[in-house]
Structure formats: C-alpha cells, structure tokens
Amino acid sequence: MGLFALLVMSCGFLFGAPVLKNGEQRQALTFKTGAGGSILLPTPTPTTPPPTATPPPRPTQPPSSGGGSVTGIIQAVFGSYSDAAIAVARCESGLNPSATNPTSIGGSHAAGLFQILYPSTWNTTSQAGNSPYDAQSNTMAAYEIFQRDGYNWHEWSCQP
C-alpha cells in the first residue's frame, strides 16, 4: 500500500483547498490528523517549458551585400568601365539585385543585377559558390565574364 493511501486511510479526511501565494493561485491538499492538527501539502505547480525562439523567415533571395549602393559596388568593381556597366545593369535588372527572369534558357534563368544565366554561366565564374542575388558577387561575376570576353558586352541583351 502506498504512503498516500496509508495517510488517507489513517487520517480519515481529505480536503482540497485553494491557497494563494505571491498572487498566484495554487491547489493544496490538507490532511486532518485529528485533535485539531492538519498537514498542508501543496500540489506541484506544473512548469511550462520556456518559449522557443522562432527563427525569422528566410528570404527566398538574399538582399544585396554590404550597406553600399548598387552603383557604388559596380563602380568599385568595374572602375573605368563602370558607366557602361551601370547602363547594362540598369537595362538588365533595373539595378535590382533580386531580379529574376522566369524564362528558361537551356535550363538556366537570368538572375541578379547583371542577369547572369544561373546556373550555367554563373557556375563558370569564381562566384559559383555564392548567391547570384548578392550584388557584390553578381557584379564580380559580370566583370569576370566581361574580362573573359575581351572587355566586351556581347553576352548581355542590353548594350551600353
């Protein structure tokens, strides 16, 4: 026989009584022991698990890198060719690093600031491990392609 059952049988009375402690309502069990004595046993307070942090929603496309302006990034990467590069990026994406062309070309889609075909052309650059939607990475990849093609814009639909 358990201790609780033994206590109930020997004491004869069992009452549940609310007890307020620190402004919080709790339930307690009072056992009458006879001759005017009693024992108060509080019921354990259920613990609630700490709230779990909800991760922020992930963007489908990362924002442009750094805090610099898109034209500032293009100027830093393209140097003396930056005016032409800004004109191409403005025409290709409206200077929007998150731009995507939904039309598939050989299984690839134009992505990012300079609308580089992803994954086909993108994967031929040193930026292949980065997101094509990162303004810095897209600009660096565009410069590599521009350089590789003999400082020519023939891979882009838009020309300076």
Secondary structure as GFF3:
##gff-version 3
##sequence-region A 1 160
A	DSSP	alpha_helix	3	11	.	.	.	ID=ss1
A	DSSP	beta_strand	14	21	.	.	.	ID=ss2
A	DSSP	beta_strand	24	34	.	.	.	ID=ss3
A	DSSP	beta_strand	37	42	.	.	.	ID=ss4
A	DSSP	alpha_helix	70	78	.	.	.	ID=ss5
A	DSSP	three_ten_helix	79	81	.	.	.	ID=ss6
A	DSSP	alpha_helix	82	93	.	.	.	ID=ss7
A	DSSP	beta_strand	100	105	.	.	.	ID=ss8
A	DSSP	beta_strand	108	111	.	.	.	ID=ss9
A	DSSP	beta_strand	116	118	.	.	.	ID=ss10
A	DSSP	three_ten_helix	122	124	.	.	.	ID=ss11
A	DSSP	alpha_helix	135	148	.	.	.	ID=ss12
###
